[in-house]
Amino acid sequence: MKCAIPAFLALAVFATGCGKEDDHSGHNHGKDAHGGTPVKVESKGFDDSIAQMEARLASIDALVASGKLDEVHKDAEAIQKLAEGLPEHAKGFAAEKATAIGAASKELAGFFAEIDEAADNGKKDETVAVVKKMKDLVARLKGMK
């Protein structure tokens, strides 16, 4: 009988939903900022993350070159997530390298909002400038290993 109360509470929470009775504005129930499914990335380690970020940056270059700025979001989001995971992959590195990787990774992940805004607003030159900064950081991170 000990399980009846927690199960009942779980059922009550499930049945009542998220607790908002209005139009659900302000949250997306598993959707990204553009209403799509959030990007999922997996990395086997530091080198794999760097390689994936380089590939995503090449994809962004191609999208920008073809005028598809509105499609940059997914690649930029993947780079953000990979960058956020880099400090975990750097745990076995020397302390000073791990610290530098943590700082550079945070900076790289922070460019997501900037590139997303520029691309969403059709600002090609600004998007290209952010991509350059991102490429420079990825190159710097690559050299930190």
N, C-alpha and C positions, 0 to 999 in steps of 0.2 A: 504493500500500500504506500510505501515511501515514494514510489515513482509517480503516483497519481497526481500529486500537486505540481511537480515540475512539468509533467506532460501537459497538464491542464493549462498551466501558464504559457507554455510554448504554443499550444493550440490557440489560446486567447490572443497572443501577440500576432501569430500568423493570420488569424481570422480578421483582426482589426487593421492589418496593413501597417503602413509606416507611421501612423499617428497624425497625418495631415489629412484633413477632410476637404481641403480646397482643391485647386487645380494642379497641385503638386509642383508649382513653380519653385525654383530654388534648388531642386535636386533632380537627378536624372535616372535613378534606379539602374546603375550599372552602365550608363551611357557616358561617353566623353563629352567635352564641351560643345562638340559639333553634332551631338545626337547620335553618333555612331558607337559601335562597340569599341571599348578601350583596347589599345594595342597591347598584345602580350608578347614579351620577349623572354628568351632563355639564353643564358650564356654559360659556356663551359669553363670560363676563366677570363683572365685579363686580356690575353691575346685575342680570344674569340670576341670579346666585347669591342675591342679596338677595330677588328676586321669588320664586324657588323656595323659599327658607326661609320667607318669609311665607305662601306657599301651604301648605307642610307644617305650619306652626304652626296655620293655620286648620283643616286636616284633623285635627290632634291635638285641637283644641278640640271639633270635631264628634264625634270618637270618645269623648272624655271625657264630653261631654254625653249621649251615648247609652249610657254605661256600658260601652263597649268598650275598657277600659284595656289588655286583653291584645293589642290591635291597634296600639298606639302605637309599638311598636318600629321598624317600617320607616321611618316618617316621622322619628322621632328619629335613626335611623342616617343617613338622607339628609341631615338638617341637620348632623350631625357631619361628614360627608364634605364637604359644601359649605363649611362653616366652615374645615375644614382646607385647602381650596383657595383661600380668599380672599387669603391673603398673596401668592400667585402672581399673582393678578389686580391686586394693588395695587403691583406693582413699578414702574409708571410714575408713581406718585403722589409727592408731596413726601416726603422722608425721614421727617419727624415723623408724617405721616399714615400712611405705610406701617408704621411701628413701632407706632403705636396700633392700626391694623387687625390687625396680627399678634398683639398681646396680647389684644385683644377676641375675635378669632377662636379663639384657643387656649382662652380662658375659655368661649366658647360651645360649642366641641367637647367640652369637659370636662363639660358638663351631660348628655351622653348617658348616662353610667353612672347618674347621679342620677335622671333621669326614667325610665330603663329599670327600675331597681330599684323605684321608687315604683309605677309602673304594673303591673309584674309581681306586686307584692304587694297589688294592689287598693287602694292608698292614694290615693283620689281627691283629697283636699285637698292632699297632698304633690305629686301630679302637677300639679295646677293651679298650685301655688306655683312649681314649676320652670318650667312653661310661661310664667308671667309673667316670670320672670327671663330666659328665653330671648328672649321678645318684646322686652323692654327692651334687651337687647344687640343684637338685630337692628336695632331702631330707631336705636340709637346708631351701629352700623356704617353704616347707610344714610346717616346724617348726616355721616359722615366723608369722604365722597367729595368 
